[in-house]
């Protein structure tokens, strides 16, 4: 498993999940969120933006440790909020 460092953003599928509240971990607005986002679709969206995401399929977000939905590691290129919005527009 690749470790998180100072030059990497960690992105979880729940950041884009319409059914998750902001308090529970969703990072994009309801307008840009999708139903049941998959790690693979998020990775495809990131690749289409010219990013090189690294998939970690067995990782879990701390707010839902029983759900091992995976995560993406993406090199930092600007603010994370802008990156999440760009990915959500591709989903």
N, C-alpha and C positions, 0 to 999 in steps of 0.2 A: 504494500500500500504506500502510495506516495504521500509524503507528509506536507502539511500546510506550512508555508513560510511567508515572509514579509512581502514577497512579490507575487502572491497568488490569492485570487478570490475563491472562496468556497461557495458553490451554488447548489441548493437543494431544490427538488421538484416542488416542495410545499410553498416555496416563494411565489409560485405562479398559480396555485390551486385556488379556484374560485370558492370552494366549499370551506376553506380555512379562513379564520378571521385574522385581522392584523395582529391582535393580541397573541394569537397562537403561532404566528410566524410568517404569514403571507407578507411579501415585500412590495408587490405591485398593486396598483389600485384595482378595484373590482372591474373596472372598465377594461383593463388589459389582462385580467386573469382568465384562465381557461379551466374547463372541467377535466379533472384527472390527468394532469400533465405527466408524461412519461420521461424518464431520464434520457432515453434514446432520441425522442423528439426535441428535447432541449439541447442535446448535443448536436443534432442536425442543424438547429437554428443557430447555434454558436459557430459551427463550421461555416455556415453560409455567410456569416459576418466576417469571415477571415480569421477567426480565432482557432486555436488548437486546444480544444478541451481534453482533459484527461478524465476518463470515467472511473469511478470507484463504485462498483455495483453493490457492495455489501455494507455501505456506510449508513448511519442513521442520524437524523437531526436530534438534538438534545431534548426538544419538546415532545418528541414521539419516538423514544428509543426502541420500542417494540416493532416499529415499521422500518424495515431496512430497505428503503427505496433507492438508496445510492446518492451520490453527489458528483458534481463536476468541479474540477480545479482548472481555473483559467488565469492566465497571466494578466497582471494588472496593466490596463491601458486606459486610464481615466477613472472617473468616479464609478463606484459600483452601482449606484442608482441608475445612472445613464445606461450602463451595460445591461442591467435587468430589464429596463424599458425597451431597449433594442431587441433583446431576445424575445420578450413577450410579444412584440410587434410581428416577429417572424413565426410565432406559434399560432 
